[in-house]
């Protein structure tokens, strides 16, 4: 499989490691708007994000992956590209444990040592970061980021664009609203409203945006 990565920040470095570890994929493009023109280096095409349109037309076998950690920016890039879902690939590190009874949408990544257990549903362009745990029957909507070592303990719903911070814990049956932020190390024992920030043990909502998500 040939893959073109969009984004050249810190998250893309980890994504490249995942692709290398998978062993059945080859990076053929690295695109970011910090590049003003297209050029080749070590047989990889570098260039601005808009070069993805030409790649898609000339090389239909190439799959794309938006390797941007910021949920809003990742969504903006996906909307800008306008590609159908089948243009994107799903990446799963070989050390991750993913149940055959779970479902993971295109454009999503499951990082090293992460766990996705039975009957969990992950949407598109989701990040399950290093050693995070998504327990059974959880629902993760599009453009969510579950940070390293965070734990969703079962039947948890995380709505579009939400971010669960590193080492946070969400008890069974809770819901994290759209574009909400759960702070690092927090313990969620109540539903978290959309467009809010919740921190602490137990997690308390500290801030709520007036304008909503993206």
SULDAFEN-V220112 format. One record per pair of residues at least 6 apart in sequence whose C-alpha atoms are under 7 Angstrom apart, sorted by the first residue. I is the first residue (numbers start at 0). J is the second residue. If there is no record, write none. Layout:
# SULDAFEN-V220112
i=I j=J
i=I j=J
This chain:
# SULDAFEN-V220112
i=0 j=23
i=0 j=24
i=0 j=25
i=1 j=24
i=1 j=25
i=1 j=26
i=1 j=27
i=1 j=60
i=1 j=61
i=1 j=62
i=2 j=24
i=2 j=25
i=2 j=26
i=2 j=27
i=2 j=28
i=2 j=61
i=2 j=62
i=2 j=63
i=3 j=26
i=3 j=27
i=3 j=28
i=3 j=29
i=3 j=61
i=3 j=62
i=3 j=63
i=3 j=64
i=4 j=28
i=4 j=29
i=4 j=30
i=4 j=63
i=4 j=64
i=4 j=65
i=4 j=66
i=5 j=29
i=5 j=30
i=5 j=31
i=5 j=48
i=5 j=64
i=5 j=65
i=5 j=66
i=6 j=30
i=6 j=31
i=6 j=65
i=6 j=66
i=6 j=67
i=7 j=31
i=10 j=66
i=10 j=67
i=10 j=68
i=11 j=66
i=11 j=67
i=14 j=66
i=17 j=92
i=17 j=110
i=18 j=24
i=20 j=92
i=20 j=93
i=21 j=92
i=21 j=93
i=27 j=43
i=27 j=44
i=28 j=43
i=28 j=44
i=28 j=45
i=29 j=44
i=29 j=45
i=29 j=46
i=30 j=45
i=30 j=46
i=30 j=47
i=30 j=48
i=31 j=46
i=31 j=47
i=31 j=48
i=32 j=47
i=32 j=48
i=33 j=47
i=34 j=46
i=34 j=47
i=35 j=46
i=35 j=47
i=36 j=46
i=36 j=47
i=37 j=44
i=37 j=45
i=37 j=46
i=38 j=44
i=38 j=45
i=38 j=46
i=39 j=45
i=55 j=61
i=62 j=86
i=62 j=87
i=62 j=88
i=63 j=86
i=63 j=87
i=63 j=88
i=64 j=87
i=64 j=88
i=64 j=106
i=65 j=73
i=65 j=106
i=67 j=73
i=70 j=142
i=70 j=143
i=70 j=144
i=70 j=160
i=71 j=160
i=71 j=213
i=74 j=142
i=84 j=105
i=87 j=105
i=87 j=106
i=88 j=105
i=88 j=106
i=89 j=104
i=89 j=105
i=89 j=106
i=89 j=107
i=89 j=108
i=90 j=107
i=90 j=108
i=90 j=109
i=91 j=108
i=91 j=109
i=91 j=110
i=92 j=109
i=92 j=110
i=92 j=111
i=94 j=111
i=94 j=112
i=95 j=109
i=95 j=110
i=95 j=111
i=95 j=112
i=95 j=113
i=95 j=114
i=96 j=112
i=96 j=113
i=96 j=114
i=96 j=115
i=97 j=114
i=97 j=115
i=97 j=116
i=98 j=115
i=98 j=116
i=98 j=117
i=100 j=117
i=100 j=118
i=101 j=116
i=101 j=117
i=101 j=118
i=101 j=119
i=101 j=120
i=102 j=119
i=102 j=120
i=102 j=121
i=103 j=120
i=103 j=121
i=103 j=122
i=104 j=121
i=104 j=122
i=104 j=123
i=105 j=123
i=105 j=124
i=106 j=123
i=106 j=124
i=107 j=123
i=107 j=124
i=107 j=125
i=107 j=126
i=108 j=125
i=108 j=126
i=108 j=127
i=109 j=126
i=109 j=127
i=109 j=128
i=110 j=127
i=110 j=128
i=110 j=129
i=111 j=129
i=111 j=130
i=112 j=129
i=112 j=130
i=113 j=127
i=113 j=128
i=113 j=129
i=113 j=130
i=113 j=131
i=113 j=132
i=114 j=130
i=114 j=131
i=114 j=132
i=114 j=133
i=115 j=132
i=115 j=133
i=115 j=134
i=116 j=133
i=116 j=134
i=116 j=135
i=117 j=135
i=117 j=136
i=118 j=135
i=118 j=136
i=119 j=135
i=119 j=136
i=119 j=137
i=119 j=138
i=120 j=137
i=120 j=138
i=120 j=139
i=121 j=138
i=121 j=139
i=121 j=140
i=122 j=139
i=122 j=140
i=122 j=141
i=123 j=141
i=123 j=142
i=124 j=141
i=124 j=142
i=125 j=141
i=125 j=142
i=125 j=143
i=125 j=144
i=126 j=143
i=126 j=144
i=126 j=145
i=127 j=144
i=127 j=145
i=127 j=146
i=128 j=145
i=128 j=146
i=128 j=147
i=129 j=147
i=129 j=148
i=130 j=147
i=130 j=148
i=131 j=145
i=131 j=146
i=131 j=147
i=131 j=148
i=131 j=149
i=131 j=150
i=132 j=148
i=132 j=149
i=132 j=150
i=132 j=151
i=133 j=150
i=133 j=151
i=133 j=152
i=134 j=151
i=134 j=152
i=134 j=153
i=135 j=153
i=135 j=154
i=136 j=153
i=136 j=154
i=137 j=153
i=137 j=154
i=137 j=155
i=137 j=156
i=138 j=155
i=138 j=156
i=138 j=157
i=139 j=156
i=139 j=157
i=139 j=158
i=140 j=157
i=140 j=158
i=140 j=159
i=141 j=159
i=141 j=160
i=142 j=159
i=142 j=160
i=143 j=159
i=143 j=160
i=143 j=161
i=143 j=162
i=144 j=161
i=144 j=162
i=144 j=163
i=145 j=162
i=145 j=163
i=145 j=164
i=146 j=163
i=146 j=164
i=146 j=165
i=147 j=165
i=147 j=166
i=148 j=165
i=148 j=166
i=149 j=164
i=149 j=165
i=149 j=166
i=149 j=167
i=149 j=168
i=150 j=166
i=150 j=167
i=150 j=168
i=150 j=169
i=151 j=168
i=151 j=169
i=151 j=170
i=152 j=169
i=152 j=170
i=152 j=171
i=153 j=171
i=153 j=172
i=154 j=171
i=154 j=172
i=155 j=171
i=155 j=172
i=155 j=173
i=155 j=174
i=156 j=173
i=156 j=174
i=156 j=175
i=157 j=174
i=157 j=175
i=157 j=176
i=158 j=175
i=158 j=176
i=158 j=177
i=159 j=177
i=159 j=178
i=160 j=177
i=160 j=178
i=161 j=175
i=161 j=176
i=161 j=177
i=161 j=178
i=161 j=179
i=161 j=180
i=162 j=179
i=162 j=180
i=162 j=181
i=163 j=180
i=163 j=181
i=163 j=182
i=164 j=181
i=164 j=182
i=164 j=183
i=164 j=184
i=165 j=183
i=165 j=184
i=166 j=183
i=166 j=184
i=167 j=182
i=167 j=183
i=167 j=184
i=167 j=185
i=167 j=186
i=168 j=185
i=168 j=186
i=168 j=187
i=169 j=186
i=169 j=187
i=169 j=188
i=170 j=187
i=170 j=188
i=173 j=188
i=173 j=189
i=173 j=190
i=174 j=190
i=174 j=191
i=175 j=190
i=175 j=191
i=175 j=192
i=176 j=191
i=176 j=192
i=176 j=193
i=176 j=194
i=177 j=193
i=177 j=194
i=178 j=193
i=178 j=194
i=178 j=212
i=179 j=192
i=179 j=193
i=179 j=194
i=179 j=195
i=179 j=196
i=180 j=195
i=180 j=196
i=180 j=197
i=181 j=196
i=181 j=197
i=181 j=198
i=182 j=197
i=182 j=198
i=185 j=198
i=185 j=199
i=185 j=200
i=185 j=201
i=185 j=202
i=186 j=199
i=186 j=200
i=186 j=201
i=186 j=202
i=187 j=201
i=187 j=202
i=188 j=201
i=194 j=207
i=194 j=208
i=194 j=211
i=194 j=212
i=195 j=204
i=195 j=206
i=195 j=207
i=195 j=208
i=196 j=204
i=196 j=205
i=196 j=206
i=196 j=207
i=197 j=203
i=197 j=204
i=197 j=205
i=198 j=204
